[in-house]
Amino acid sequence: MKNIKPTTLIRTAVSIVAMINTALLMLGKSPLPFESEQVNIFLTLAFDVATSIWGFWKNNSFTKEAIRADQIMNDAKGRKKARRYRYR
């Protein structure tokens, strides 16, 4: 589950909703009661939540010291990768 792309999850969820809707129609029941305004609100909320989580997950450095620390960390990561490939 860790490497599944969000687009894959969205497509799967939409397919499940479509199958449920079709099954309800086949059984003579009314389809899922979603109005376009409700779908619009849900998609907007989902986008807001996703961008908020993504923004908080990323390292947001604002001070000079934090930006410099990020540069030092990235340099150290670069040296580590260079050593790993040198011995292959």
N, C-alpha and C positions, 0 to 999 in steps of 0.2 A: 504494500500500500504506500510505502514511502516514496517511490519513484513515479507514481501516477501523476500525469499532468492534469491541471485543473480543467482544461478543455475536455479531457476524456471524461471526467466526473460530470461536467455539465451536460455533455451529449448523452451520457448514460441516464442521468436524471430526467432529461427531456424525453428520451425514448420510453422510460418507465411510465411517465405521466401520459404519454400518447397511447401506450398499450392499455393502461387503466381506463382511459377515456373510451377507447374502442370497445373494450370488454363491457363497459357500462352501456354503451349504445346497443351492443348485440343482445344484452339482457333486457332491453327495453327501458332501462333507467335513464334519467337525464344525465348528460355529461357533467364533468366536474365544473362547478359553478365559478369559473374565473371570468371576470370582466377584464377588458383591456386595461382599464385604469388600475385594477389590482395587480395585474402582471407588470405594468409600468412601475408601480410603487415598489414591488418586490425586487425587480431588477435594479432599480436605483439603490435600494437598501443593500442589496448584495454587493453592488459595486462600491458603495461607501464603506462597508465592512471590510471588503477585500483590500481596498487601498489603505485603509487605516492600519490593518494588521501588517501589510507589507511595509508601510512607512515606519512603524514602530520596530519591526524586525531588523531593518537595516541599521547599520551604524551611522548615526547622524552626528557628525563632529562639527561643532560651531566655533569653538575657541581655537586660538593659534596652537595651544599645547596639544589639544586633541587631534588636530589636523597633522601636526608634526609626528605624534605618536602613530597615527595611521600610516604615514610615510615610512617610518622606521619598521613597523610591522610588515608592510608590503615588501620592503627591501629584504627583510629577513626571510620572508616566504619565498622570494625570488631566488635567494642564495641557496635555500634548502632544495628547491626544485633543480637548480643547476647542478648541485652535488649529486643528486639522485640520477640524473641523466648522464653524468660524466663517467660513472662506473659501469654502465651497461654495455 
